[in-house]
């Protein structure tokens, strides 16, 4: 008989139990690193974002090593003992998002719709 799942759902602990080793990859500079879960075991994975310590771009979370995926053979393993946040990532994560400029009349750019003829 099966028992209930003993771990809190969506935590990194539950993901590690399900998938094993996980990875972070940067599609901008085409590098990846192992995800080290120290201090993240009981954090909800849906609320956590990651960034590249080299270029500052968003880092994607994946459960398969990127070089094993077709079309990603050129990704390079870039593990650093003590990675620090890139200044661009700090700016992106701490500053409020920019609001787009408002258009007069709420119209989108492009073709104007004049209604039925």
C-alpha positions in Angstrom: 0.0 0.0 0.0 1.3 3.4 -0.9 1.7 6.1 1.7 1.3 9.9 1.5 4.2 11.9 0.1 6.3 12.8 3.1 7.6 16.1 1.7 6.1 19.5 1.3 5.1 19.9 -2.4 6.9 22.3 -4.7 9.9 22.7 -2.4 13.5 22.2 -3.7 13.7 19.2 -1.3 10.7 17.5 -3.0 12.2 18.3 -6.5 15.6 16.9 -5.5 13.9 13.7 -4.2 11.9 13.4 -7.5 14.5 14.4 -10.1 17.9 14.1 -8.4 20.6 16.5 -9.6 19.2 19.8 -11.0 20.9 22.5 -13.1 20.8 26.2 -13.8 21.5 27.4 -17.3 22.0 30.8 -18.9 20.9 31.1 -22.5 22.7 34.4 -23.0 26.2 33.2 -22.4 25.4 29.5 -22.9 26.8 28.3 -19.6 25.4 26.1 -16.9 26.1 25.0 -13.3 24.8 22.5 -10.8 22.1 23.8 -8.5 23.5 23.6 -4.9 20.6 23.3 -2.5 22.3 24.6 0.6 19.7 26.7 2.4 17.1 26.2 -0.3 15.7 22.8 0.9 12.4 24.1 2.2 11.9 27.1 -0.2 9.0 27.0 -2.6 10.6 26.6 -6.1 7.8 28.5 -7.7 8.8 31.8 -6.0 12.6 31.6 -6.5 14.4 33.2 -9.4 18.0 32.7 -10.5 20.4 34.8 -12.4 23.7 34.3 -14.2 26.8 35.4 -12.1 28.7 36.0 -15.3 26.4 38.1 -17.5 23.5 39.0 -15.2 20.8 37.4 -17.4 18.0 35.2 -16.1 19.1 31.7 -15.4 16.7 28.8 -16.2 16.0 25.9 -13.9 16.3 22.5 -15.5 16.3 18.9 -14.4 18.4 17.5 -17.3 22.0 18.5 -17.8 21.9 21.0 -20.7 24.7 19.3 -22.8 22.6 16.1 -22.9 19.8 18.0 -24.7 19.8 18.2 -28.5 20.9 21.6 -29.7 22.6 22.5 -26.4 25.8 20.6 -26.9 27.8 23.9 -27.0 26.8 24.9 -23.4 29.8 25.0 -21.0 30.0 23.9 -17.4 30.9 27.0 -15.4 31.0 26.1 -11.7 32.4 28.7 -9.3 33.1 28.0 -5.7 31.5 31.2 -4.4 29.4 32.8 -7.2 28.4 36.4 -6.6 25.5 38.2 -8.1 26.2 40.3 -11.2 25.4 44.0 -10.9 22.9 43.9 -13.7 21.1 41.1 -11.9 21.0 43.0 -8.7 19.5 46.0 -10.5 16.9 43.8 -12.3 15.9 42.2 -9.0 15.8 45.2 -6.7 14.5 48.1 -8.9 10.7 48.3 -9.7 9.8 47.2 -13.2 9.5 50.0 -15.8 6.1 50.8 -17.0 5.5 51.1 -20.7 4.8 54.6 -22.1 1.1 55.2 -22.4 -0.4 55.7 -25.9 -3.0 58.4 -26.4 -6.4 56.9 -26.6 -5.1 53.5 -25.4 -4.5 52.4 -29.0 -1.8 50.0 -30.0 0.6 50.9 -32.7 -0.1 49.6 -36.2 -3.2 49.5 -38.4 -6.2 51.6 -37.4 -9.6 50.0 -37.3 -12.4 52.3 -38.5 -15.2 49.9 -37.9 -17.8 48.5 -40.4 -18.3 50.2 -43.7 
